[in-house]
Amino acid sequence: MGKKTKKVTRSGNNRKKVDPLKINMARILFFLNAILWFAYGIYIYYDMAVVNNNKSSADVVTLFVFANSGLMLFSGIMFGKPKKWIYYFALAVAAFNTVICLLTLFLFFLVSFFIDLLILLTIIPLRKLYLPNS
């Protein structure tokens, strides 16, 4: 009779080991971008409501800027947990923010755009950790 082959057992955890530094870098970039957007929201509100006396428009614009800041903050907080929906959510927030920044020409948006690009370049390679079946 021939040799018996060893039975290969799989642990069920096919996730590729990822450097935690990359995850923390993405989280820090999300937090930095959230701070920038929050500060920009304060500036926008001050400029529109106080300086230009346009409170109704300032309220709406500031709400959207703060929502963007909140989504960045939420993505940064949740990105430490390797779940599929968190990965897609963070990817969508960073991609959406990148598109928003591309449509404007201000220096602030240029800085935010580069941070968004860094976020995308940091989290795209982490796909295997969050999406184990791909």
Backbone as CSV, one residue per row, in Angstrom:
resi,resn,N_x,N_y,N_z,CA_x,CA_y,CA_z,C_x,C_y,C_z
1,MET,0.820,-1.171,0.000,0.000,0.000,0.000,0.867,1.238,0.000
2,GLY,0.287,2.286,-0.509,1.010,3.540,-0.599,1.031,4.293,0.734
3,LYS,1.797,5.307,0.748,1.875,6.132,1.946,0.561,6.846,2.173
4,LYS,0.247,7.017,3.432,-0.935,7.804,3.758,-0.554,9.274,3.715
5,THR,-1.408,10.031,3.107,-1.148,11.470,3.067,-1.707,12.119,4.325
6,LYS,-1.022,13.125,4.758,-1.480,13.832,5.942,-2.721,14.638,5.602
7,LYS,-3.631,14.602,6.502,-4.854,15.364,6.314,-4.572,16.820,6.677
8,VAL,-4.907,17.682,5.767,-4.673,19.103,5.984,-5.912,19.691,6.638
9,THR,-5.703,20.314,7.773,-6.818,20.973,8.447,-6.647,22.480,8.325
10,ARG,-7.734,23.100,8.013,-7.714,24.556,7.898,-8.330,25.151,9.138
11,SER,-7.744,26.199,9.573,-8.226,26.823,10.798,-9.481,27.659,10.572
12,GLY,-9.844,27.888,9.349,-11.015,28.709,9.061,-10.689,30.188,9.015
13,ASN,-9.516,30.524,9.409,-9.117,31.936,9.407,-8.138,32.144,8.257
14,ASN,-8.679,32.481,7.102,-7.858,32.664,5.907,-7.396,34.098,5.736
15,ARG,-7.586,34.905,6.748,-7.214,36.311,6.634,-5.704,36.466,6.637
16,LYS,-5.267,37.265,5.758,-3.851,37.551,5.663,-3.457,38.445,6.824
17,LYS,-2.336,38.168,7.425,-1.868,38.995,8.531,-1.479,40.367,7.992
18,VAL,-1.989,41.394,8.651,-1.765,42.760,8.201,-1.052,43.514,9.298
19,ASP,-0.152,44.345,8.892,0.583,45.177,9.825,-0.385,46.150,10.500
20,PRO,-0.483,46.137,11.842,-1.406,47.048,12.525,-1.037,48.516,12.309
21,LEU,0.205,48.769,11.929,0.618,50.143,11.651,-0.180,50.727,10.489
22,LYS,-0.495,49.909,9.485,-1.269,50.385,8.338,-2.693,50.742,8.751
23,ILE,-3.277,49.927,9.601,-4.630,50.225,10.075,-4.621,51.503,10.901
24,ASN,-3.653,51.623,11.787,-3.568,52.837,12.615,-3.286,54.074,11.782
25,MET,-2.504,53.927,10.727,-2.217,55.060,9.837,-3.499,55.526,9.153
26,ALA,-4.300,54.584,8.683,-5.569,54.943,8.045,-6.479,55.635,9.050
27,ARG,-6.532,55.123,10.267,-7.383,55.733,11.297,-6.920,57.151,11.616
28,ILE,-5.617,57.341,11.751,-5.078,58.681,12.041,-5.406,59.643,10.911
29,LEU,-5.303,59.176,9.674,-5.624,60.036,8.530,-7.113,60.389,8.513
30,PHE,-7.968,59.439,8.858,-9.392,59.753,8.967,-9.623,60.825,10.038
31,PHE,-8.972,60.658,11.194,-9.131,61.633,12.278,-8.613,63.010,11.868
32,LEU,-7.459,63.045,11.205,-6.897,64.320,10.746,-7.836,65.005,9.772
33,ASN,-8.393,64.243,8.858,-9.318,64.808,7.882,-10.600,65.283,8.560
34,ALA,-11.066,64.548,9.568,-12.257,64.964,10.316,-12.006,66.297,11.018
35,ILE,-10.829,66.460,11.594,-10.484,67.720,12.268,-10.438,68.864,11.269
36,LEU,-9.836,68.609,10.107,-9.775,69.654,9.072,-11.173,70.074,8.620
37,TRP,-12.055,69.110,8.386,-13.408,69.422,7.943,-14.189,70.142,9.035
38,PHE,-13.991,69.743,10.289,-14.685,70.408,11.391,-14.238,71.874,11.493
39,ALA,-12.924,72.095,11.410,-12.405,73.465,11.463,-12.913,74.279,10.275
40,TYR,-12.981,73.654,9.109,-13.493,74.344,7.935,-14.971,74.695,8.111
41,GLY,-15.735,73.824,8.752,-17.148,74.102,9.025,-17.311,75.320,9.927
42,ILE,-16.467,75.418,10.937,-16.505,76.591,11.821,-16.167,77.854,11.033
43,TYR,-15.136,77.770,10.203,-14.744,78.917,9.388,-15.869,79.332,8.435
44,ILE,-16.476,78.346,7.768,-17.565,78.641,6.827,-18.720,79.318,7.539
45,TYR,-19.078,78.787,8.691,-20.206,79.379,9.416,-19.889,80.815,9.831
46,TYR,-18.687,81.021,10.336,-18.291,82.376,10.735,-18.311,83.310,9.532
47,ASP,-17.739,82.879,8.429,-17.658,83.726,7.243,-19.033,84.025,6.670
48,MET,-19.890,83.027,6.575,-21.197,83.238,5.950,-22.192,83.908,6.900
49,ALA,-22.239,83.471,8.140,-23.272,83.970,9.058,-22.883,85.279,9.713
50,VAL,-21.657,85.384,10.184,-21.252,86.571,10.936,-20.777,87.681,10.005
51,VAL,-19.866,87.358,9.116,-19.292,88.393,8.246,-20.282,88.819,7.166
52,ASN,-20.911,87.864,6.494,-21.788,88.185,5.371,-23.269,88.204,5.734
53,ASN,-23.608,87.933,6.965,-24.976,87.983,7.473,-25.938,87.154,6.617
54,ASN,-25.526,85.927,6.339,-26.319,85.010,5.526,-26.529,83.729,6.331
55,LYS,-27.337,83.814,7.378,-27.446,82.716,8.339,-28.132,81.476,7.786
56,SER,-29.137,81.623,6.970,-29.853,80.438,6.489,-28.957,79.576,5.591
57,SER,-28.231,80.188,4.709,-27.306,79.432,3.858,-26.155,78.868,4.675
58,ALA,-25.695,79.633,5.637,-24.594,79.176,6.489,-24.995,77.931,7.266
59,ASP,-26.228,77.881,7.735,-26.700,76.712,8.480,-26.674,75.455,7.616
60,VAL,-27.144,75.573,6.388,-27.212,74.410,5.495,-25.812,73.944,5.110
61,VAL,-24.966,74.864,4.694,-23.610,74.504,4.269,-22.831,73.910,5.432
62,THR,-22.950,74.526,6.594,-22.232,74.036,7.766,-22.718,72.651,8.176
63,LEU,-24.000,72.407,8.034,-24.538,71.089,8.349,-23.885,70.012,7.484
64,PHE,-23.751,70.272,6.189,-23.128,69.297,5.298,-21.640,69.125,5.589
65,VAL,-20.963,70.210,5.911,-19.539,70.116,6.228,-19.343,69.338,7.529
66,PHE,-20.176,69.596,8.530,-20.088,68.852,9.786,-20.475,67.388,9.588
67,ALA,-21.416,67.116,8.712,-21.778,65.725,8.418,-20.583,65.000,7.798
68,ASN,-19.892,65.658,6.896,-18.700,65.069,6.296,-17.640,64.811,7.366
69,SER,-17.459,65.761,8.256,-16.513,65.597,9.355,-16.927,64.429,10.248
70,GLY,-18.204,64.317,10.532,-18.693,63.224,11.355,-18.501,61.865,10.709
71,LEU,-18.720,61.796,9.399,-18.509,60.531,8.681,-17.035,60.130,8.693
72,MET,-16.152,61.116,8.563,-14.721,60.834,8.645,-14.351,60.334,10.041
73,LEU,-14.883,60.989,11.062,-14.613,60.589,12.440,-15.151,59.178,12.700
74,PHE,-16.364,58.916,12.280,-16.975,57.597,12.450,-16.154,56.522,11.734
75,SER,-15.695,56.825,10.522,-14.874,55.869,9.775,-13.570,55.584,10.511
76,GLY,-12.963,56.624,11.053,-11.718,56.441,11.797,-11.914,55.602,13.043
77,ILE,-13.011,55.805,13.740,-13.286,55.032,14.956,-13.567,53.576,14.615
78,MET,-14.409,53.342,13.625,-14.840,51.979,13.302,-13.811,51.182,12.508
79,PHE,-12.858,51.845,11.875,-11.936,51.135,10.982,-11.028,50.161,11.728
80,GLY,-10.970,50.241,13.033,-10.157,49.304,13.799,-10.755,47.909,13.872
81,LYS,-12.017,47.752,13.484,-12.701,46.457,13.539,-12.772,45.863,12.131
82,PRO,-12.207,44.685,11.915,-12.190,44.105,10.561,-13.525,43.481,10.161
83,LYS,-14.423,44.327,9.694,-15.710,43.846,9.188,-15.912,44.382,7.783
84,LYS,-16.629,43.611,6.984,-16.823,43.952,5.580,-17.521,45.296,5.400
85,TRP,-18.604,45.543,6.121,-19.360,46.785,5.945,-18.537,47.997,6.360
86,ILE,-17.673,47.834,7.355,-16.823,48.951,7.786,-15.834,49.315,6.689
87,TYR,-15.270,48.286,6.065,-14.330,48.537,4.979,-15.004,49.292,3.832
88,TYR,-16.167,48.798,3.400,-16.864,49.452,2.294,-17.321,50.858,2.674
89,PHE,-17.772,51.040,3.898,-18.208,52.359,4.350,-17.037,53.345,4.333
90,ALA,-15.910,52.939,4.909,-14.729,53.813,4.944,-14.224,54.111,3.533
91,LEU,-14.246,53.110,2.687,-13.819,53.303,1.300,-14.743,54.286,0.585
92,ALA,-16.045,54.158,0.805,-17.016,55.058,0.170,-16.863,56.482,0.688
93,VAL,-16.651,56.642,1.986,-16.475,57.986,2.559,-15.228,58.643,1.991
94,ALA,-14.132,57.907,1.938,-12.886,58.472,1.398,-13.018,58.776,-0.091
95,ALA,-13.666,57.891,-0.846,-13.839,58.131,-2.282,-14.753,59.325,-2.527
96,PHE,-15.854,59.408,-1.783,-16.773,60.537,-1.915,-16.071,61.846,-1.569
97,ASN,-15.298,61.841,-0.506,-14.581,63.039,-0.096,-13.527,63.429,-1.134
98,THR,-12.908,62.447,-1.744,-11.930,62.729,-2.797,-12.598,63.415,-3.977
99,VAL,-13.766,62.936,-4.375,-14.495,63.552,-5.490,-14.907,64.988,-5.129
100,ILE,-15.379,65.190,-3.906,-15.753,66.540,-3.472,-14.553,67.482,-3.566
101,CYS,-13.416,67.003,-3.121,-12.210,67.836,-3.136,-11.719,68.110,-4.558
102,LEU,-11.933,67.165,-5.459,-11.517,67.379,-6.850,-12.354,68.455,-7.545
103,LEU,-13.577,68.648,-7.080,-14.472,69.593,-7.731,-14.247,71.040,-7.282
104,THR,-13.340,71.253,-6.376,-13.057,72.604,-5.889,-11.584,72.924,-6.084
105,LEU,-11.247,74.190,-5.924,-9.872,74.607,-6.195,-9.200,75.304,-5.011
106,PHE,-9.784,75.238,-3.840,-9.202,75.924,-2.697,-8.031,75.137,-2.129
107,LEU,-7.111,75.838,-1.462,-5.953,75.191,-0.857,-6.378,74.181,0.202
108,PHE,-7.394,74.523,0.989,-7.890,73.589,2.002,-8.299,72.272,1.371
109,PHE,-9.012,72.353,0.268,-9.478,71.142,-0.377,-8.327,70.370,-1.005
110,LEU,-7.291,71.060,-1.397,-6.113,70.384,-1.930,-5.445,69.549,-0.838
111,VAL,-5.331,70.112,0.358,-4.759,69.374,1.488,-5.648,68.179,1.830
112,SER,-6.944,68.408,1.897,-7.882,67.328,2.202,-7.851,66.264,1.107
113,PHE,-7.711,66.682,-0.134,-7.626,65.741,-1.252,-6.436,64.806,-1.088
114,PHE,-5.279,65.347,-0.727,-4.098,64.506,-0.550,-4.259,63.562,0.643
115,ILE,-4.908,64.022,1.683,-5.179,63.135,2.817,-6.122,62.023,2.388
116,ASP,-7.146,62.364,1.594,-8.063,61.338,1.089,-7.333,60.324,0.222
117,LEU,-6.429,60.788,-0.614,-5.650,59.859,-1.434,-4.804,58.939,-0.561
118,LEU,-4.190,59.497,0.473,-3.405,58.675,1.393,-4.292,57.646,2.094
119,ILE,-5.498,58.064,2.468,-6.426,57.124,3.096,-6.740,55.989,2.126
120,LEU,-7.083,56.334,0.890,-7.401,55.292,-0.095,-6.210,54.368,-0.337
121,LEU,-5.012,54.936,-0.440,-3.826,54.115,-0.666,-3.492,53.260,0.547
122,THR,-3.933,53.674,1.708,-3.674,52.902,2.916,-4.700,51.794,3.108
123,ILE,-5.978,52.076,2.818,-6.997,51.062,3.129,-7.252,50.069,2.001
124,ILE,-6.936,50.395,0.769,-7.162,49.442,-0.321,-6.333,48.161,-0.131
125,PRO,-5.057,48.236,0.269,-4.312,46.991,0.501,-4.813,46.178,1.700
126,LEU,-5.631,46.759,2.542,-6.153,46.046,3.712,-7.403,45.235,3.386
127,ARG,-7.742,45.130,2.118,-8.949,44.437,1.679,-9.008,43.010,2.217
128,LYS,-7.907,42.295,2.219,-7.888,40.892,2.649,-8.277,40.741,4.123
129,LEU,-7.951,41.724,4.936,-8.290,41.653,6.344,-9.790,41.819,6.562
130,TYR,-10.397,42.722,5.812,-11.805,43.026,5.983,-12.715,42.161,5.121
131,LEU,-12.190,41.685,4.015,-12.959,40.847,3.092,-12.225,39.530,2.915
132,PRO,-12.385,38.589,3.827,-11.574,37.370,3.794,-11.832,36.466,2.596
133,ASN,-12.946,36.602,1.928,-13.275,35.722,0.810,-12.814,36.247,-0.531
134,SER,-12.148,37.374,-0.555,-11.751,37.910,-1.863,-10.299,37.671,-2.142
